Amino acid sequence: MANKYDDQTTVNARALHRRLEAAGWGLFFIWIGIALFGHVGWGVGLLGVGIITLGAQLARKCFALKWEGFWVAVGFFFVAGGIWKLFNVQLGLLPILCIVAGVALLVSTLIGGQEINRTGRIGPA
């Protein structure tokens, strides 16, 4: 019986995941349309995309789904880019974001808890 319950829980989680994903993409395209019609500029446009991306991950967390670290990072980059553009910062953002992304990848690799065995697979030897 527990197996049947687990299977139904997995099916429900997948369905919820698909619905949240569709809602996120829907909001994204609506926002892009509004931003294009309204000529709001790159700063507001990027900020809106970042907020939608982070909001989708917050919704996943609220529905007890695992949040996706990649999309959280992308959302923060969009928000940072939007703020950067709104305040017309003269320092180049792209090099800073590349350095931050590289450091984050290196740190996640170094502190990752899983071992790679002799066959090249992650897990016990």
Contact map, one row per residue, 1 for C-alpha under 8 A:
11111000000000000000000000000000000000000000000000000000000000000000000000000000000000000000000000000000000000000000000000000
11111100000000000000000000000000000000000000000000000000000000000000000000000000000000000000000000000000000000000000000000000
11111110000000000000000000000000000000000000000000000000000000000000000000000000000000000000000000000000000000000000000000000
11111111000000000000000000000000000000000000000000000000000000000000000000000000000000000000000000000000000000000000000000000
11111111100000000000000000000000000000000000000000000000000000000000000000000000000000000000000000000000000000000000000000000
01111111110000000000000000000000000000000000000000000000000000000000000000000000000000000000000000000000000000000000000000000
00111111111000000000000000000000000000000000000000000000000000000000000000000000000000000000000000000000000000000000000000000
00011111111100000000000000000000000000000000000000000000000000000000000000000000000000000000000000000000000000000000000000000
00001111111110000000000000000000000000000000000000000000000000000000000000000000000000000000000000000000000000000000000000000
00000111111111000000000000000000000000000000000000000000000000000000000000000000000000000000000000000000000000000000000000000
00000011111111100000000000000000000000000000000000000000000000000000000000000000000000000000000000000000000000000000000000000
00000001111111110000000000000000000000000000000000000000000000000000000000000000000000000000000000000000000000000000000000000
00000000111111111000000000000000000000000000000000000000000000001000000000000000000000000000000000000000000000000000000000000
00000000011111111100000000000000000000000000000000000000000000000000000000000000000000000000000000000000000000000000000000000
00000000001111111110000000000000000000000000000000000000000000000000000000000000000000000000000000000000000000000000000000000
00000000000111111111000000000000000000000000000000000000000000000000000000000000000000000000000000000000000000000000000000000
00000000000011111111100000000000000000000000000000000000000100001000000000000000000000000000000000000000000000000000000000000
00000000000001111111110000000000000000000000000000000000000000000000000000000000000000000000000000000000000000000000000000000
00000000000000111111111000000000000000000000000000000000000000000000000000000000000000000000000000000000000000000000000000000
00000000000000011111111100000000000000000000000000000001001100000000000000000000000000000000000000000000000000000000000000000
00000000000000001111111110000000000000000000000000000001000000000000000000000000000000000000000000000000000000000000000000000
00000000000000000111111111000000000000000000000000000000000000000000000000000000000000000000000000000000000000000000000000000
00000000000000000011111111100000000000000000000000000000000000000000000000000000000000000000000000000000000000000000000000000
00000000000000000001111111110000000000000000000000011001000000000000000000000000000000000000000000000000000000000000000000000
00000000000000000000111111111000000000000000000000000000000000000000000000000000000000000000000000000000000000000000000000000
00000000000000000000011111111100000000000000000000000000000000000000000000000000000000000000000000000000000000000000000000000
00000000000000000000001111111110000000000000000000010000000000000000000000000000000000000000000000000000000000000000000000000
00000000000000000000000111111111000000000000000010010000000000000000000000000000000000000000000000000000000000000000000000000
00000000000000000000000011111111100000000000000000000000000000000000000000000000000000000000000000000000000000000000000000000
00000000000000000000000001111111110000000000000000000000000000000000000000000000000000000000000000000000000000000000000000000
00000000000000000000000000111111111000000000100110000000000000000000000000000000000000000000000000000000000000000000000000000
00000000000000000000000000011111111100000000100000000000000000000000000000000000000000000000000000000000000000000000000000000
00000000000000000000000000001111111110000000000000000000000000000000000000000000000000000000000000000000000000000000000000000
00000000000000000000000000000111111111000000000000000000000000000000000000000000000000000000000000000000000000000000000000000
00000000000000000000000000000011111111111001100000000000000000000000000000000000000000000000000000000000000000000000000000000
00000000000000000000000000000001111111110000000000000000000000000000000000000000000000000000000000000000000000000000000000000
00000000000000000000000000000000111111100000000000000000000000000000000000000000000000000000000000000000000000000000000000000
00000000000000000000000000000000011111110000000000000000000000000000000000000000000000000000000000000000000000000000000000000
00000000000000000000000000000000001111111000000000000000000000000000000000000000000000000000000000000000000000000000000000000
00000000000000000000000000000000001101111111100000000000000000000000000000000000000000000000000000000000000000000000000000000
00000000000000000000000000000000001000111111100000000000000000000000000000000000000000000000000000000000000000000000000000000
00000000000000000000000000000000000000011111110000000000000000000000000000000000010011000000000000000000000000000000000000000
00000000000000000000000000000000000000011111111000000000000000000000000000000000111111000000000000000000000000000000000000000
00000000000000000000000000000000001000011111111100000000000000000000000000000000010001000000000000000000000000000000000000000
00000000000000000000000000000011001000011111111110000000000000000000000000000000010000000000000000000000000000000000000000000
00000000000000000000000000000000000000000111111111000000000000000000000000000110110000000000000000000000000000000000000000000
00000000000000000000000000000000000000000011111111100000000000000000000000000111111000000000000000000000000000000000000000000
00000000000000000000000000000010000000000001111111110000000000000000000000000010000000000000000000000000000000000000000000000
00000000000000000000000000010010000000000000111111111000000000000000000000100110000000000000000000000000000000000000000000000
00000000000000000000000000000000000000000000011111111100000000000000000001111110000000000000000000000000000000000000000000000
00000000000000000000000000000000000000000000001111111110000000000000000000100010000000000000000000000000000000000000000000000
00000000000000000000000100110000000000000000000111111111000000000000000000100000000000000000000000000000000000000000000000000
00000000000000000000000100000000000000000000000011111111100000000000001101100000000000000000000000000000000000000000000000000
00000000000000000000000000000000000000000000000001111111110000000000001100110000000000000000000000000000000000000000000000000
00000000000000000000000000000000000000000000000000111111111000000000000000000000000000000000000000000000000000000000000000000
00000000000000000001100100000000000000000000000000011111111100000000000000000000000000000000000000000000000000000000000000000
00000000000000000000000000000000000000000000000000001111111110000011001100000000000000000000000000000000000000000000000000000
00000000000000000000000000000000000000000000000000000111111111000010000000000000000000000000000000000000000000000000000000000
00000000000000000001000000000000000000000000000000000011111111100000000000000000000000000000000000000000000000000000000000000
00000000000000001001000000000000000000000000000000000001111111111110000000000000000000000000000000000000000000000000000000000
00000000000000000000000000000000000000000000000000000000111111111110000000000000000000000000000000000000000000000000000000000
00000000000000000000000000000000000000000000000000000000011111111000000000000000000000000000000000000000000000000000000000000
00000000000000000000000000000000000000000000000000000000001111111000000000000000000000000000000000000000000000000000000000000
00000000000000000000000000000000000000000000000000000000000111111100000000000000000000000000000000000000000000000000000000000
00000000000010001000000000000000000000000000000000000000000111111110000000000000000000000000000000000000000000000000000000000
00000000000000000000000000000000000000000000000000000000000110011111000000000000000000000000000000000000000000000000000000000
00000000000000000000000000000000000000000000000000000000110110001111100100000000000000000000000000000000000000000000000000000
00000000000000000000000000000000000000000000000000000000100000000111111100000000000000000000000000000000000000000000000000000
00000000000000000000000000000000000000000000000000000000000000000011111110000000000000000000000000000000000000000000000000000
00000000000000000000000000000000000000000000000000000000000000000001111111000000000000000000000000000000000000000000000000000
00000000000000000000000000000000000000000000000000001100100000000001111111100000000000000000000000000000000000000000000000000
00000000000000000000000000000000000000000000000000001100100000000011111111110000000000000000000000000000000000000000000000000
00000000000000000000000000000000000000000000000000000000000000000000111111111000000000000000000000000000000000000000000000000
00000000000000000000000000000000000000000000000001001000000000000000011111111100000000000000000000000000000000000000000000000
00000000000000000000000000000000000000000000000011111100000000000000001111111110000000000000000000000000000000000000000000000
00000000000000000000000000000000000000000000000001000100000000000000000111111111000000000000000000000000000000000000000000000
00000000000000000000000000000000000000000000000001000000000000000000000011111111100000000000000010000000000000000000000000000
00000000000000000000000000000000000000000000011011000000000000000000000001111111110000000000000000000000000000000000000000000
00000000000000000000000000000000000000000000011111100000000000000000000000111111111000000000000000000000000000000000000000000
00000000000000000000000000000000000000000000001000000000000000000000000000011111111100000000000000000000000000000000000000000
00000000000000000000000000000000000000000010011000000000000000000000000000001111111110000000100000000000000000000000000000000
00000000000000000000000000000000000000000111111000000000000000000000000000000111111111000000000000000000000000000000000000000
00000000000000000000000000000000000000000010001000000000000000000000000000000011111111100000000000000000000000000000000000000
00000000000000000000000000000000000000000010000000000000000000000000000000000001111111111000100000000000000000000000000000000
00000000000000000000000000000000000000000110000000000000000000000000000000000000111111111000000000000000000000000000000000000
00000000000000000000000000000000000000000111000000000000000000000000000000000000011111110000000000000000000000000000000000000
00000000000000000000000000000000000000000000000000000000000000000000000000000000001111111000000000000000000000000000000000000
00000000000000000000000000000000000000000000000000000000000000000000000000000000000111111100000000000000000000000000000000000
00000000000000000000000000000000000000000000000000000000000000000000000000000000000110111111000000000000000000000000000000000
00000000000000000000000000000000000000000000000000000000000000000000000000000000000000011111000000000000000000000000000000000
00000000000000000000000000000000000000000000000000000000000000000000000000000000000000001111100000000000000000000000000000000
00000000000000000000000000000000000000000000000000000000000000000000000000000000000000001111111100000000000000000000000000000
00000000000000000000000000000000000000000000000000000000000000000000000000000000100100000011111110000000000000000000000000000
00000000000000000000000000000000000000000000000000000000000000000000000000000000000000000001111111000000000000000000000000000
00000000000000000000000000000000000000000000000000000000000000000000000000000000000000000001111111100000000000000000000000000
00000000000000000000000000000000000000000000000000000000000000000000000000000000000000000001111111110000000000000000000000000
00000000000000000000000000000000000000000000000000000000000000000000000000001000000000000000111111111000000000000000000000000
00000000000000000000000000000000000000000000000000000000000000000000000000000000000000000000011111111100000000000000000000000
00000000000000000000000000000000000000000000000000000000000000000000000000000000000000000000001111111110000000000000000000000
00000000000000000000000000000000000000000000000000000000000000000000000000000000000000000000000111111111000000000000000000000
00000000000000000000000000000000000000000000000000000000000000000000000000000000000000000000000011111111100000000000000000000
00000000000000000000000000000000000000000000000000000000000000000000000000000000000000000000000001111111110000000000000000000
00000000000000000000000000000000000000000000000000000000000000000000000000000000000000000000000000111111111000000000000000000
00000000000000000000000000000000000000000000000000000000000000000000000000000000000000000000000000011111111100000000000000000
00000000000000000000000000000000000000000000000000000000000000000000000000000000000000000000000000001111111110000000000000000
00000000000000000000000000000000000000000000000000000000000000000000000000000000000000000000000000000111111111000000000000000
00000000000000000000000000000000000000000000000000000000000000000000000000000000000000000000000000000011111111100000000000000
00000000000000000000000000000000000000000000000000000000000000000000000000000000000000000000000000000001111111110000000000000
00000000000000000000000000000000000000000000000000000000000000000000000000000000000000000000000000000000111111110000000000000
00000000000000000000000000000000000000000000000000000000000000000000000000000000000000000000000000000000011111110000000000000
00000000000000000000000000000000000000000000000000000000000000000000000000000000000000000000000000000000001111111000000000000
00000000000000000000000000000000000000000000000000000000000000000000000000000000000000000000000000000000000111111100000000000
00000000000000000000000000000000000000000000000000000000000000000000000000000000000000000000000000000000000000111110000000000
00000000000000000000000000000000000000000000000000000000000000000000000000000000000000000000000000000000000000011111000001100
00000000000000000000000000000000000000000000000000000000000000000000000000000000000000000000000000000000000000001111100001110
00000000000000000000000000000000000000000000000000000000000000000000000000000000000000000000000000000000000000000111111111111
00000000000000000000000000000000000000000000000000000000000000000000000000000000000000000000000000000000000000000011111111111
00000000000000000000000000000000000000000000000000000000000000000000000000000000000000000000000000000000000000000001111110001
00000000000000000000000000000000000000000000000000000000000000000000000000000000000000000000000000000000000000000001111110001
00000000000000000000000000000000000000000000000000000000000000000000000000000000000000000000000000000000000000000001111111000
00000000000000000000000000000000000000000000000000000000000000000000000000000000000000000000000000000000000000000001111111100
00000000000000000000000000000000000000000000000000000000000000000000000000000000000000000000000000000000000000000111100111110
00000000000000000000000000000000000000000000000000000000000000000000000000000000000000000000000000000000000000000111100011111
00000000000000000000000000000000000000000000000000000000000000000000000000000000000000000000000000000000000000000011100001111
00000000000000000000000000000000000000000000000000000000000000000000000000000000000000000000000000000000000000000001111000111
